[in-house]
Amino acid sequence: MVIWVVAYLIMNIAGLVIMWEDKRRAKKHEYRIRERTLWLVALFGGAIGATAGMQLYRHKTKHTSFKIGFPVLAVMELVLLIKFLL
């Protein structure tokens, strides 16, 4: 069970980092990270980190799909994590 919690933490750190990196690239007008990649990281357990990164770095906050989708996915993942741990 500990391995699942560690994997969940790693995915959330990855979600946070990937949002930071995409924002950095956007500022420098460099090649961007695909939105599909951002969604996949969030879907596979990184939604809380991606949501935090979105708010912290003010990135993708004007996109309705991210603005609503990431927090909803984060809540769903948190509920599943709590059910899994109890």
DRENDO-1510 file (C-alpha; in Angstrom, 1 decimal, always signed):
<recs>
REC; n; res; u; v; w
REC; 1; MET; +0.0; +0.0; +0.0 .
REC; 2; VAL; +2.9; +2.4; +0.7 .
REC; 3; ILE; +4.1; +2.1; -2.9 .
REC; 4; TRP; +0.7; +3.4; -4.1 .
REC; 5; VAL; +0.9; +6.4; -1.9 .
REC; 6; VAL; +4.5; +7.1; -3.0 .
REC; 7; ALA; +3.4; +6.8; -6.7 .
REC; 8; TYR; +0.5; +9.1; -6.0 .
REC; 9; LEU; +2.9; +11.7; -4.5 .
REC; 10; ILE; +5.4; +11.4; -7.4 .
REC; 11; MET; +2.6; +11.9; -9.9 .
REC; 12; ASN; +1.4; +15.0; -8.1 .
REC; 13; ILE; +4.9; +16.4; -8.0 .
REC; 14; ALA; +5.2; +15.6; -11.7 .
REC; 15; GLY; +1.9; +17.5; -12.3 .
REC; 16; LEU; +3.2; +20.5; -10.5 .
REC; 17; VAL; +6.5; +20.5; -12.3 .
REC; 18; ILE; +5.0; +19.9; -15.8 .
REC; 19; MET; +2.7; +23.0; -15.3 .
REC; 20; TRP; +5.7; +25.0; -14.3 .
REC; 21; GLU; +7.7; +23.8; -17.3 .
REC; 22; ASP; +4.9; +24.5; -19.7 .
REC; 23; LYS; +4.5; +28.0; -18.3 .
REC; 24; ARG; +8.3; +28.6; -18.6 .
REC; 25; ARG; +8.3; +27.5; -22.2 .
REC; 26; ALA; +5.3; +29.7; -22.9 .
REC; 27; LYS; +7.1; +32.8; -21.6 .
REC; 28; LYS; +10.1; +32.0; -23.7 .
REC; 29; HIS; +8.0; +31.2; -26.8 .
REC; 30; GLU; +9.5; +27.7; -27.0 .
REC; 31; TYR; +8.0; +24.4; -28.0 .
REC; 32; ARG; +5.1; +23.7; -25.6 .
REC; 33; ILE; +4.0; +20.6; -23.8 .
REC; 34; ARG; +1.0; +19.1; -25.4 .
REC; 35; GLU; -2.3; +19.5; -23.6 .
REC; 36; ARG; -2.9; +15.8; -24.0 .
REC; 37; THR; +0.3; +15.2; -21.9 .
REC; 38; LEU; -1.0; +17.6; -19.2 .
REC; 39; TRP; -4.3; +15.8; -19.1 .
REC; 40; LEU; -2.6; +12.3; -19.0 .
REC; 41; VAL; -0.4; +13.3; -16.0 .
REC; 42; ALA; -3.5; +14.6; -14.2 .
REC; 43; LEU; -5.6; +11.5; -15.1 .
REC; 44; PHE; -2.9; +9.1; -13.8 .
REC; 45; GLY; -2.8; +10.6; -10.3 .
REC; 46; GLY; -1.3; +14.1; -10.7 .
REC; 47; ALA; -4.5; +16.2; -10.7 .
REC; 48; ILE; -3.9; +17.8; -7.4 .
REC; 49; GLY; -0.3; +18.8; -8.4 .
REC; 50; ALA; -1.5; +20.0; -11.8 .
REC; 51; THR; -4.3; +22.0; -10.2 .
REC; 52; ALA; -1.9; +23.6; -7.7 .
REC; 53; GLY; +0.6; +24.3; -10.6 .
REC; 54; MET; -2.2; +25.9; -12.6 .
REC; 55; GLN; -3.1; +28.3; -9.8 .
REC; 56; LEU; +0.5; +28.9; -8.5 .
REC; 57; TYR; +1.9; +29.7; -11.9 .
REC; 58; ARG; -1.3; +31.2; -13.3 .
REC; 59; HIS; -1.2; +28.8; -16.3 .
REC; 60; LYS; -4.1; +27.6; -18.3 .
REC; 61; THR; -6.5; +29.4; -16.0 .
REC; 62; LYS; -8.5; +30.9; -19.0 .
REC; 63; HIS; -9.1; +27.5; -20.5 .
REC; 64; THR; -12.5; +26.3; -19.2 .
REC; 65; SER; -11.6; +22.6; -19.6 .
REC; 66; PHE; -8.5; +23.0; -17.4 .
REC; 67; LYS; -10.2; +25.5; -15.0 .
REC; 68; ILE; -13.0; +23.0; -14.2 .
REC; 69; GLY; -11.6; +19.7; -15.3 .
REC; 70; PHE; -8.4; +19.6; -13.2 .
REC; 71; PRO; -10.1; +20.5; -9.8 .
REC; 72; VAL; -13.0; +18.0; -10.5 .
REC; 73; LEU; -10.4; +15.3; -11.3 .
REC; 74; ALA; -8.4; +16.2; -8.2 .
REC; 75; VAL; -11.4; +15.8; -6.0 .
REC; 76; MET; -12.2; +12.4; -7.6 .
REC; 77; GLU; -8.7; +11.2; -7.1 .
REC; 78; LEU; -8.6; +12.4; -3.5 .
REC; 79; VAL; -11.9; +10.5; -2.7 .
REC; 80; LEU; -10.5; +7.4; -4.4 .
REC; 81; LEU; -7.3; +7.7; -2.4 .
REC; 82; ILE; -9.1; +8.0; +0.9 .
REC; 83; LYS; -11.3; +5.0; +0.0 .
REC; 84; PHE; -8.3; +3.0; -0.9 .
REC; 85; LEU; -6.5; +3.9; +2.3 .
REC; 86; LEU; -9.4; +3.1; +4.6 .
</recs>
